[in-house]
Amino acid sequence: MKRLNLLCSVFLMFVFAGLSAQETEQKETRQEGHTNQNKFRQMYMEFATPNQYRTASGAPGPAYYQNEADYKMDIVLDDKNSVLTGEESITYHNNSPQDLEYLWVQLDQNIRKKDSPSLQKDGDGMAPVATPGGFASQYLEEPFDGGFNIKEVSKEGSPLKYTIHQTMMRIHLAQPLKSGESFTFDIKWSYNINNHVTNRARSGYEFFPEDGNKAYVIAQFFPRMAVYNDVEGWQNMQFWGSGEFALPFGDYEVNITVPADHVMEATGELQNRKDVYTKEMMKRYEKAQKSFDAPVVIRTQEEAEEAEKGFSNKTKTWKYKAEMVRDFAFSTSRKFILDMMATDVMGKNVMSVSLYPKEGNPLWEQWSTRAVASTLKSYSNHTFQYPYHKAVSVHAKNQGMEYPMICWNYGRPDENGQYSDRVKFGMISVIIHEVGHNFFPMIVNSDERQWGWMDEGINTFVQYVAEQKFGEEYPEAIRPNDKYPSRRGEPHKIVPYMKGNQEYIAPIMSNPEEVYQLGNNAYGKPATALNILRETVMGRELFDHAFKTYSQRWMFKHPTPEDFFRTMEDASSVDLDWFWRGWFYTTDNVDIGIKEVNKYYVTDTPTEKGREFLKRYGASPEDIDALYVVSEEDEEFSEDMKEKSLLENSQTLQAYIMDNFSEEERKNLKAPKYFYQVVFEKPGGLVMPLIIEVTYADGTSEKITYPVQIWRKNDAVVSKVIPSNKEIKSIVVDPDLETADVDVNNNSWPKAEDKNEFEEFKDNSED
């Protein structure tokens, strides 16, 4: 009977203690009910119902389909007048189970029409101060007219009816395009190319007044098919400027005619290299295909500088073919230097390529192609083997934009060839980011027009991982004993945004056109969230397997956000509904702190608090053998408790141990002397794993991680008892700043002293 009483007493002590810590005052009046607002509730209300196209696991279903669009184009660049003219033949393949009554074509250049509604999409006002240039461009100059001039839409020479609405063109069909059939039609068009430096855009030219030349980076340059899918039918949302692109895959044959002294790179494989390269360039190209350690210059700076003087009236046509790409872009100029380096990407030989004017040197010849190669290897290791034969980095002032196999990147030394670390790492980072876009969304083909984070955020996360790898691969690029200075990805760097004015913050799951801070919303916050998910919530092994599963499931397909969320859970066995809901669907932030810490000792002597506690549950010390806890503030506390061990303070517990454990088992029992009850509070809206560092009186420390489920029943306050045979001197929440906690002032016990402005200035000066 004694043993039973002891078992009951130990059991009841901890059950009652748990109830006491969590219980709240109950009102006798009737209370209103409420809907489930628990942070851990399932996402069924937010997610679409799984179906035969997209499964509950996040994988494509047995009926998944995607339509395709093949293009044959002849493009002519008028370098003197900066006009692009094109003729294209589009073959659209209807792989859907539906018959299509009409086709939708994107005319993204129409955003640059002088009467485009996009010019009036934002509110404005008279600022008290303005620059002359900004004032003149806003109020004095006529808008640049760069929209498409559609000359003809036809099929086999016969005109087709069409309707243009802003950046979308509907092709009228005489008969519906039946499921499984294809439709071929032709479009002739032209448009004025904008100066992308003065008239900010993803595509255009930069003018160099010193030599009178232009360098072109040309994209969104042709009418492109819109996406038709199982999620919403035609994705014909207008292009307003921030939300980027949704495009089907297809094959391309493109002939581009430019001045004969130009050098070009483009999406696809060059078909007539011997016709457009000089003999010397061909020799260097053959050498580059075998050079895996350093770039080989194909067209030298001296050759480019000589070409800058010429302005040839002759032309050359560059011919490209590309299979299974979602878009096409090219860059051309007589100013360009060209270098290449072979790259071993998981056993496949891929050419890393850079195209840049002399203004990019010496920075570009040193780091651009190496950054391309490092990116291809890093991204492939975390996703899938890069499927294309090349990746090209093109130097363009103030640019950072991506297309299949080719991208534009900023980063320019001053006129003396000097550059700071900020310029260098800015250039390397933008190259890693834009080359990385080959994977997201050029291959894992998400809808950028609606879900900017699915390409920018996911890509920025992998960019962070790739940047750190670049620093390891090229330690000479960074300072000794330092790591690569990534701009985004580390949790503490998103804190200023997450604790900012809520009027200017939107959930990640917002259309890019609807947010104030697109960089933080679509790039920084989702990248940070995924980094926290990898490092703190899931662990690298589980995360990397799930992320690779998502990448491989959806390469060359069109995933939705739910496909990503579901796959990450399906492939990891980690329930993440609380994470997606908090980080992606709300603007809540992380703020977890220590409310109070109390130190307790165990005794056999009934305490006043203990009597009241038992009385509340219909028991008394006479009814049950119980252990009692006292703090140093309680009347029952005596100084000798500090000197005694746990079993010396409680003969009742000692008797229980002797009766119920063998000698061998007793050797393995812990012998805590102190019991610290730590009360954690959570002013922030986001639940996160609770990570603490405990430092003891002897100078040792340990880290303890409580799973996020600790908040599942009480979202505001939770208590944990830390038994210890050593006295605790301090406790710190999130010691390594890995959860993006927006207020660390409540993270320490004892509370850290606030420094005055002079002390902070002194510390910063010493750093």
Phi, psi and omega in degrees: 000321179301317181297320180296317179298320179294316178301314180297319183296316179296316181298311184294324181302314183282325176296313181295320180299319178296317179296320183296321182292331186258341191291153178232161180292126181265131176279144179280341179286157180292137183252148176287146175283174180210159176281163182289112177248015180300136182298340184259008180296150185292161186267019185302324183290332182271331185271148173289155179291130177302153182209191183288346179269321182224120190272167178294339179281348184094003180264157173301141181275175182296338181257009181303139178218165168208135178284158183230157179223122177256144184232138166237125187224146169239118186241138178233127176259120172268097187292325183291322183256358180054055178235138177247130180237139182214152170232127182226148174242122183250128172249114183257126183256117179271094179268002181282164177280356181260152168277140184254124183281335181204169179241147176247131181241137179272134177240070189296331178297342180294347174295343181260009172296146184292342177249023182296135176301337181297336179291340183247015187286339183250149172287157177213180180193168180279108179286148180293338179223139178212153174280150179302319181295315180295320180295316181296317182293329183277324190241342187249323185276148171287138178300146176295138180255097184239014182289166179295136166258098182280113184270329184197138169232119189210167172227118181053041177086348180263134182298143173253142175286143178210158177230128179255125174235102182055251184258017179233142178234123177266124177267120180279131180253135178295324177227144178304144175279109187288156177303131179089356181256168180235158181221128180247132177213166187238147175226135172246137187203170171203163172200160177278129181279132181274157169280109187286349178277311180275333180241080193313124181198166178282343186223151178148209179226158169249132179262133179251099185296336182297324181236000175077014183260166176234145172245125187257135167236107194246121180209168188049034191266355182224151174301127187236143180293142173280168179272136168242126184215181184282349185276317185214014184073229178287129172268085184246035175295137182296151175270114180255349175128318182271308176294123189276245199231149172233120191218145175276159175280160176181183178252146184233139166233115189228126174250125185237118181259124182222171175307146187295338181268008177277154168242141189226153164222153186201168169302139174100177182262128180292125186269336186232050184303320182293336180279331186252344174267150170284168178299321180293321178296323179295320178297316180294323179297317178299322178293320182297329181293346180244003182260111183254356186252333183210146178296147174252127181283120181271317173235119190282167177295323179298318179293322179293319180295325177293319180294331180301337185274348196271306185057063183298142175269353177276168181229160171226149178248122178263130186245126183233148171229141178217139178246141175053057172237158184260356183196176180214138177212159178211161178222138186209144176186154172280348182280347195284136164268148182228128172224159184214156176210134176289144182227129177274105180252094180055042177091359179251138180273112179240140179270123172267129193227144174226144182227121187201151174278172181299335179298342179276345183272154007273001185296315187289320180294336181278318195237340188298303184294325176297321177294321177300310183297314180299321180296314181301320181288315181297309182297319180299321180296333182260355183226277182202164179296129179304124190272344186269170187270351182203165170216130189241134173250122181247133179279125178212132185299130176061020183254153170201094187210150191233147175210167181303122176071356185211146179208159178255140185218143180270183178116096186227131174296169175284182186297344178262006180081011180268148178207151180270171174300324180299317178293316182298307182289330174299318179292313181299317182294318181292327176295313178302315181297310186287322174296322178299333178297344173303327180276315179230108015246015185292332179246306169278093202269077179282168181270097182291331183299327183253323186238078182302327183292336184292334173256312185288315182290312178299318181293322179295326175297310181293328175303315179301314179298318181291324177298316179296323177293322177300318178299325177287323182286325181235072182298338180291345180280341184241169180288150181304141178061022178243171174241169183299131184279074181296139180282324182229156175123317180286134188306318186294341183282345178266353184301313181304323178290313187290336177259013181282186181296119184297339178294341183243023178234135178238155175300153176304321181282056177234151175294139182305334180285348189255008185244150178281313187248082186296323180299313178289319187288313187263337182254296191292308185294312178296325177297317178295317180302315181291326176294318176296320179300320182286315189272327191246321187271306187263324190092152188297320185297310180294315182297310185298322178294315181294319181294319177294323177299314177301313183299317183283327176298323191248012174293135184062028176224180185245089180279156171254169176305320181295326177298322177292309182302314183292321180294319181299325177282317184300321186269359185236340186068018179257123177284115187241014181303320178299326183285310180299315183300312184289309186282327188256332185255354179229173173249022175298160176232175181265126171209103179239131183220179178257120180277313178198159177227130178233138179257132183236154171239157179257137180217162175272343186286122178302136179254163179297318178296321180295318179299315180296322181296312180294323181298325180298334181250019174075028181230169178212164179303333179285339183273339191210143172281117185228156171260145182238146179248142179225147173258171182291346178271345182285150181297328184284351182290140174229148186299332182291344176298329181293329185274336184273158175279174180302312184287333176289326177285338183225099176292330179297314179293322180298319179295320179298317180297315182295325183282335193242357180231141177286168180300320179294320179293324181295331179295332183267358179286145174285159182228065180293142179261326182242154174230111181259120173264117181254124178259116179261140175243159183224079178297331180285160183279337184274133171275143180212159171307146182261108184250125179228154171242124181254126178248131186261168183298332181277005178093349178282164180211161175212154177255139179234133177241121174261134183297158182302335181296352177299337181265003193294333182253340177220112187274357186248313185221140176214146180245146173224141177260129177250104175282137185210142173268002176237150179287136180270131179261328181203155175225134180232130175274138178051060187296333182258012177054051184254007180241004182064040178294126187276349180217103182270001180294336179256017185270354188238145167227126354299156183300131181294141179288136177284131178275145175280173185299324180294318180295319178296319178298319180296315180297316181295324179293321179293327178294000000 
